[in-house]
Amino acid sequence: MAVVGCGVAGMAAARALARKGHAVVLLEAFQQPRPLGSGLLLQPSGLAALRQLGLAEQVIARGARVERLDGRDLRGRLIMDMRYADWRPGAFGVGVHRATLFDILHDGLDAGGVELRTGVDVASIEHHSPAVLIDTAGQSHGPFDLVVVADGSASRLRGQLRPHAKAPLYPWGAVWANARDETGAFAGSLSQRYDRASTMMGVLPIGPGPDGGDAQLVSFFWSMPVTAMDRFLSGDLGDWRKRAKAMWPQAAPIIEQFQTPEQFTRASYRDVQVGRWSDGPFVLIGDAAHGTSPQLGQGANMGLIDAVELAERLDDDVPRSVRGFQASRRRHAGLYQFMSRWLTPMFQSGGWLGPFVRDAFFTPMSKAPGGRQIAARVLTGTLRLGRTPKALRP
């Protein structure tokens, strides 16, 4: 079996399949695989999948516990107040540096029975079964009984498998950077500030980072239109720092650490619409199958669940079991895609309508009977239609 892509979903899938006794080849385009991005929030759903891989405790130990989401406007009014304990007492998420999660998933691939081939940039596929992959150097890889395509929201292979798939860029994205939280002011919470929906910034605690040490880090993000990113990343940050500190004075010790644009990385997002995820011995997972905006913070978590669920359902009849996997996962992933798609204009858009609906809806909902519990299920990644995925069962 082959997995294309050495990201979170790809490495998790390779490990999950190998744990089930399958011979797995993991193909990665870069000579030296590396993580992309700053920090991410692992929900109880993603932690459940990592627990199936025997990795959850490592992640928890090297990340930072997050117990709530606190979102306020510039006047300090509480717009978003979502708490993990409203779902289940003692529940929490984990903020983690992407490089830390990468290292945990990457370390032990060989010992776990996964053959990692780097510098293999898969460019095309041969649709017959068993499957064959062709890289940009013209080399063939395979044949394989199953190919798991986990090459991200900008997947090159998705269009070859599903020619009518759509994956337009969202017009808004974000820039991210890491900083030290010397006083622990942001411990325990994903904190956000909103200027209508035209500007959103946030701070996520992520633990000590991949290098260890005593300093506790946070990931800071600032949303903006994709068309404005080049200007931000090539300009002077002086005026931006003044504006950001005026909007959120409590975050000034974090904001002051950003002196050059090179400290930031850009993030853009796609609204992936595929239809069927599979075609014979090929199956899409993670963002390649169902990428969306980051408003619900579920991307990495959905990829982890995909990986474990696929391995759980796979049997000797590969096409049939892959179709069963998709039928199970689409009820869960599709719900979050739908909600993310419609929530995005409320948090990242111009004009007044999106933030008006947001402010008028979320605060009253949190006070309604059962409202906090519903919000908590959305936050934790456990809201679903139909049966619970095997990867999420105790």
C-alpha positions as CSV (number, residue, x, y, z in Angstrom):
1,M,0.0,0.0,0.0
2,A,1.1,3.6,-0.6
3,V,0.4,6.9,1.1
4,V,1.2,10.1,-0.8
5,G,2.1,13.0,1.4
6,C,4.0,13.3,4.6
7,G,1.7,15.7,6.5
8,V,-0.4,15.0,9.5
9,A,-3.0,12.8,7.7
10,G,-0.5,11.0,5.6
11,M,1.9,10.0,8.4
12,A,-1.1,9.0,10.6
13,A,-2.5,6.9,7.8
14,A,0.8,5.2,7.2
15,R,1.2,4.4,10.9
16,A,-2.4,3.2,11.3
17,L,-2.2,0.9,8.3
18,A,1.2,-0.5,9.3
19,R,-0.2,-1.2,12.8
20,K,-2.8,-3.3,11.1
21,G,-0.1,-5.4,9.5
22,H,-0.1,-3.8,6.0
23,A,3.2,-3.2,4.1
24,V,3.2,0.6,3.7
25,V,5.3,2.9,1.5
26,L,5.1,6.6,2.3
27,L,6.0,8.9,-0.6
28,E,7.1,12.5,0.0
29,A,8.0,15.2,-2.6
30,F,10.6,16.9,-0.4
31,Q,14.1,15.4,0.2
32,Q,13.7,16.4,3.8
33,P,10.1,16.3,5.0
34,R,9.2,19.3,7.1
35,P,6.1,20.8,8.8
36,L,4.4,23.8,7.4
37,G,2.7,26.4,9.6
38,S,2.8,27.5,13.2
39,G,0.4,26.0,15.7
40,L,-2.8,24.0,15.7
41,L,-5.5,23.0,18.2
42,L,-6.1,19.3,18.7
43,Q,-9.6,18.6,19.8
44,P,-10.8,15.6,21.8
45,S,-11.8,14.0,18.5
46,G,-8.2,14.2,17.2
47,L,-6.8,13.1,20.5
48,A,-9.0,10.1,20.4
49,A,-7.5,9.2,17.0
50,L,-3.9,9.8,18.3
51,R,-4.8,7.5,21.2
52,Q,-5.5,4.7,18.8
53,L,-2.0,5.2,17.4
54,G,-0.5,5.2,20.9
55,L,0.7,8.8,20.6
56,A,-1.8,10.9,22.5
57,E,0.1,11.1,25.8
58,Q,3.3,12.3,24.0
59,V,1.3,15.1,22.3
60,I,-0.4,16.1,25.6
61,A,2.9,16.2,27.4
62,R,4.6,18.3,24.7
63,G,1.6,20.7,24.0
64,A,-0.5,23.0,26.1
65,R,-3.9,22.3,27.6
66,V,-6.7,24.5,26.3
67,E,-9.9,24.5,28.2
68,R,-12.0,27.2,26.4
69,L,-12.4,29.5,23.4
70,D,-12.7,33.2,24.4
71,G,-13.7,35.6,21.6
72,R,-14.4,39.3,22.2
73,D,-15.0,42.4,20.1
74,L,-12.9,45.5,20.6
75,R,-15.1,46.8,23.4
76,G,-14.4,43.6,25.3
77,R,-17.9,42.1,24.8
78,L,-17.9,38.3,25.0
79,I,-19.0,37.0,21.6
80,M,-17.7,33.4,21.7
81,D,-17.5,31.5,25.0
82,M,-17.1,27.8,24.4
83,R,-15.8,25.5,27.1
84,Y,-14.7,21.9,26.8
85,A,-16.2,21.1,30.3
86,D,-19.7,21.8,28.9
87,W,-19.2,18.7,26.7
88,R,-17.6,16.5,29.3
89,P,-16.1,17.3,32.8
90,G,-12.4,17.4,32.6
91,A,-12.3,17.5,28.8
92,F,-9.7,19.7,27.1
93,G,-8.0,20.4,23.8
94,V,-4.3,20.6,23.2
95,G,-2.5,23.5,21.5
96,V,0.7,22.2,19.8
97,H,3.4,23.5,17.6
98,R,3.1,21.9,14.1
99,A,6.7,20.9,14.2
100,T,6.1,19.0,17.5
101,L,3.2,17.1,16.1
102,F,5.3,16.4,13.0
103,D,8.2,15.0,15.0
104,I,5.9,12.8,17.1
105,L,4.3,11.3,14.0
106,H,7.5,11.1,12.0
107,D,9.7,9.5,14.7
108,G,9.4,5.8,14.6
109,L,8.0,5.5,11.1
110,D,10.7,3.0,10.2
111,A,10.3,1.0,13.4
112,G,6.6,1.0,12.9
113,G,7.0,-0.8,9.5
114,V,6.6,2.2,7.2
115,E,9.1,2.6,4.3
116,L,9.6,6.4,3.7
117,R,10.7,7.4,0.2
118,T,11.7,11.1,0.0
119,G,12.3,13.2,-3.1
120,V,9.4,11.4,-4.8
121,D,7.1,14.0,-6.3
122,V,4.1,12.0,-7.6
123,A,2.8,13.7,-10.7
124,S,0.3,11.2,-12.2
125,I,-1.5,7.9,-11.6
126,E,-2.4,4.9,-13.6
127,H,-6.0,4.0,-12.9
128,H,-5.8,0.3,-13.4
129,S,-5.8,-2.1,-10.4
130,P,-3.3,-2.6,-8.8
131,A,-2.3,1.1,-8.9
132,V,0.9,2.6,-10.2
133,L,2.2,6.1,-9.5
134,I,4.5,8.1,-11.7
135,D,6.8,10.8,-10.3
136,T,8.1,13.9,-12.0
137,A,11.3,12.1,-12.9
138,G,9.3,9.6,-14.9
139,Q,9.9,6.8,-12.4
140,S,7.1,4.3,-11.6
141,H,6.2,3.3,-8.1
142,G,4.0,0.2,-7.4
143,P,2.0,-1.7,-8.1
144,F,-0.1,-1.1,-4.9
145,D,-3.4,-2.6,-3.8
146,L,-4.3,0.8,-2.3
147,V,-3.1,4.4,-2.7
148,V,-4.0,6.9,0.0
149,V,-3.8,10.4,-1.4
150,A,-3.0,12.8,1.4
151,D,-1.3,15.6,-0.4
152,G,-3.3,18.5,1.1
153,S,-6.0,20.9,0.0
154,A,-4.0,21.9,-3.1
155,S,-3.7,18.3,-4.1
156,R,-2.2,17.6,-7.5
157,L,-3.7,14.1,-7.7
158,R,-7.3,15.0,-6.7
159,G,-8.1,16.4,-10.2
160,Q,-6.9,13.2,-11.9
161,L,-9.1,11.1,-9.7
162,R,-12.1,13.4,-9.6
163,P,-11.9,15.7,-12.6
164,H,-15.0,17.6,-11.5
165,A,-13.7,18.4,-8.1
166,K,-13.6,22.0,-7.0
167,A,-11.1,23.6,-4.6
168,P,-11.3,27.4,-4.8
169,L,-9.2,29.5,-2.5
170,Y,-11.0,31.4,0.2
171,P,-10.5,35.1,-0.3
172,W,-9.3,35.5,3.3
173,G,-6.4,33.8,5.0
174,A,-4.0,34.5,7.9
175,V,-0.4,35.1,8.8
176,W,1.0,33.2,11.8
177,A,4.0,33.6,14.1
178,N,5.2,32.1,17.4
179,A,6.2,34.0,20.5
180,R,7.0,33.5,24.1
181,D,4.3,34.0,26.8
182,E,6.6,34.9,29.6
183,T,3.8,35.4,32.2
184,G,1.4,32.7,31.2
185,A,-1.2,35.4,30.4
186,F,-2.8,33.2,27.7
187,A,-2.5,29.8,29.3
188,G,-5.6,27.6,29.1
189,S,-7.5,29.5,26.4
190,L,-7.6,30.1,22.7
191,S,-8.2,33.9,22.8
192,Q,-9.5,35.9,19.9
193,R,-10.3,39.5,19.2
194,Y,-12.6,40.7,16.4
195,D,-12.9,44.1,14.6
196,R,-16.2,43.3,12.9
197,A,-15.1,40.5,10.5
198,S,-12.4,42.5,8.6
199,T,-9.8,41.7,11.2
200,M,-9.5,38.8,13.5
201,M,-6.5,38.0,15.6
202,G,-5.8,35.3,18.1
203,V,-3.4,33.7,20.5
204,L,-3.1,29.9,21.0
205,P,-0.8,28.4,23.7
206,I,1.3,25.6,22.2
207,G,3.6,24.5,24.9
208,P,7.5,24.6,24.8
209,G,7.7,23.8,21.0
210,P,9.9,21.2,19.3
211,D,13.1,22.3,20.9
212,G,11.8,21.9,24.5
213,G,13.1,24.3,27.1
214,D,11.4,26.2,29.8
215,A,9.7,28.9,27.7
216,Q,6.0,28.5,27.0
217,L,5.1,29.5,23.4
218,V,2.0,30.8,21.8
219,S,0.9,30.9,18.2
220,F,-0.4,34.3,17.1
221,F,-2.5,34.8,14.0
222,W,-3.8,37.8,12.1
223,S,-6.4,37.4,9.4
224,M,-6.4,39.4,6.2
225,P,-7.4,39.1,2.6
226,V,-5.1,36.8,0.6
227,T,-4.5,39.8,-1.8
228,A,-3.0,41.8,1.1
229,M,-0.5,39.1,2.3
230,D,2.4,40.0,-0.1
231,R,2.2,43.7,1.1
232,F,2.2,42.7,4.7
233,L,5.1,40.2,4.4
234,S,7.3,42.6,2.5
235,G,6.6,45.8,4.5
236,D,7.5,47.4,7.8
237,L,5.6,46.2,10.8
238,G,5.8,49.4,12.8
239,D,2.3,50.7,11.9
240,W,0.9,47.3,12.1
241,R,2.2,46.8,15.7
242,K,0.6,50.1,16.8
243,R,-2.7,49.1,15.3
244,A,-2.6,45.6,16.8
245,K,-1.7,46.8,20.3
246,A,-4.4,49.5,20.1
247,M,-7.0,46.8,19.3
248,W,-5.8,44.4,22.0
249,P,-3.6,46.0,24.7
250,Q,-3.4,42.8,26.7
251,A,-1.5,41.2,23.8
252,A,1.1,43.9,23.6
253,P,3.9,41.7,25.1
254,I,3.2,39.1,22.4
255,I,2.9,41.6,19.5
256,E,6.1,43.5,20.5
257,Q,8.1,40.3,19.7
258,F,7.3,40.6,16.0
259,Q,9.9,42.9,14.5
260,T,10.2,41.6,11.0
261,P,7.8,40.1,8.4
262,E,10.1,37.1,8.1
263,Q,8.8,35.9,11.5
264,F,5.4,35.2,9.9
265,T,4.2,32.4,7.7
266,R,1.2,32.7,5.4
267,A,-1.8,30.4,5.4
268,S,-4.4,30.2,2.8
269,Y,-7.4,27.8,2.7
270,R,-9.5,26.1,0.1
271,D,-13.1,25.0,0.1
272,V,-12.7,21.5,-1.3
273,Q,-15.7,19.9,-2.9
274,V,-15.0,16.4,-4.3
275,G,-18.1,14.2,-4.3
276,R,-16.8,10.6,-4.0
277,W,-13.4,10.4,-2.3
278,S,-12.4,7.1,-3.9
279,D,-11.9,5.7,-7.3
280,G,-11.0,2.0,-7.4
281,P,-7.8,1.5,-5.4
282,F,-7.3,5.2,-4.8
283,V,-8.8,7.2,-1.9
284,L,-8.5,10.8,-0.8
285,I,-8.2,11.7,2.9
286,G,-7.6,14.8,5.0
287,D,-7.6,18.2,3.3
288,A,-7.3,16.6,-0.1
289,A,-10.8,15.2,0.4
290,H,-12.5,17.8,2.6
291,G,-10.4,20.9,3.1
292,T,-12.2,24.0,4.4
293,S,-11.7,27.2,6.2
294,P,-10.1,27.1,9.8
295,Q,-13.1,28.6,11.6
296,L,-13.9,25.5,13.5
297,G,-10.3,24.4,14.0
298,Q,-10.9,20.9,12.7
299,G,-8.6,20.3,9.8
300,A,-5.8,18.3,11.4
301,N,-8.3,16.5,13.6
302,M,-10.4,15.4,10.6
303,G,-7.3,14.1,8.9
304,L,-6.3,12.1,12.0
305,I,-9.8,10.5,12.2
306,D,-9.7,9.7,8.5
307,A,-6.4,7.9,8.9
308,V,-7.5,5.7,11.8
309,E,-11.0,5.0,10.5
310,L,-9.6,3.9,7.1
311,A,-7.2,1.4,8.8
312,E,-10.1,0.1,11.0
313,R,-12.4,-0.5,8.0
314,L,-9.9,-1.9,5.5
315,D,-10.2,-5.6,4.6
316,D,-9.4,-7.8,1.7
317,D,-12.0,-6.2,-0.6
318,V,-10.3,-2.9,-0.9
319,P,-12.8,-1.0,-3.1
320,R,-15.8,-2.1,-1.0
321,S,-14.1,-1.3,2.3
322,V,-12.9,2.1,1.0
323,R,-16.5,2.9,0.0
324,G,-17.6,2.0,3.5
325,F,-15.0,4.2,5.0
326,Q,-16.1,7.1,2.9
327,A,-19.8,6.6,3.7
328,S,-18.9,6.7,7.4
329,R,-16.6,9.7,7.3
330,R,-18.6,12.0,5.0
331,R,-21.4,12.2,7.5
332,H,-19.0,13.7,10.0
333,A,-16.6,15.6,7.8
334,G,-19.4,16.9,5.6
335,L,-21.2,18.4,8.5
336,Y,-18.1,20.4,9.6
337,Q,-17.5,21.4,6.0
338,F,-21.0,22.8,5.8
339,M,-20.7,24.7,9.1
340,S,-17.3,26.1,8.3
341,R,-18.4,27.3,4.9
342,W,-21.3,29.3,6.4
343,L,-19.4,30.5,9.4
344,T,-16.5,32.0,7.4
345,P,-18.2,35.2,6.4
346,M,-19.1,35.9,10.0
347,F,-15.4,36.0,11.0
348,Q,-13.5,36.8,7.8
349,S,-15.2,39.2,5.4
350,G,-15.8,42.9,4.6
351,G,-19.0,44.7,5.3
352,W,-21.3,44.6,8.3
353,L,-23.8,41.7,7.7
354,G,-21.5,38.8,8.7
355,P,-20.4,40.2,12.0
356,F,-23.9,41.4,12.8
357,V,-25.3,37.9,12.4
358,R,-22.4,36.5,14.4
359,D,-22.9,38.9,17.3
360,A,-26.6,38.5,17.3
361,F,-26.5,34.7,17.2
362,F,-23.6,33.3,19.2
363,T,-24.0,35.2,22.5
364,P,-27.7,34.5,22.9
365,M,-27.2,30.9,21.8
366,S,-24.7,30.4,24.6
367,K,-27.3,31.4,27.1
368,A,-30.1,29.3,25.7
369,P,-31.0,26.0,27.3
370,G,-28.7,23.4,25.9
371,G,-26.9,26.0,23.8
372,R,-23.6,25.7,25.6
373,Q,-23.6,21.9,25.2
374,I,-24.3,22.1,21.5
375,A,-21.5,24.7,21.1
376,A,-19.2,22.4,23.0
377,R,-19.9,19.5,20.8
378,V,-19.1,21.6,17.7
379,L,-15.9,22.8,19.4
380,T,-14.7,19.3,20.4
381,G,-15.3,17.8,16.9
382,T,-17.8,15.3,18.3
383,L,-21.0,16.7,16.6
384,R,-22.0,14.1,14.0
385,L,-24.8,12.7,11.9
386,G,-25.4,8.9,12.2
387,R,-23.2,6.4,13.9
388,T,-20.0,7.3,15.8
389,P,-16.9,6.7,13.7
390,K,-14.9,3.7,15.0
391,A,-11.9,6.0,15.5
392,L,-14.0,8.0,18.1
393,R,-15.4,5.1,20.1
394,P,-14.0,4.4,23.5
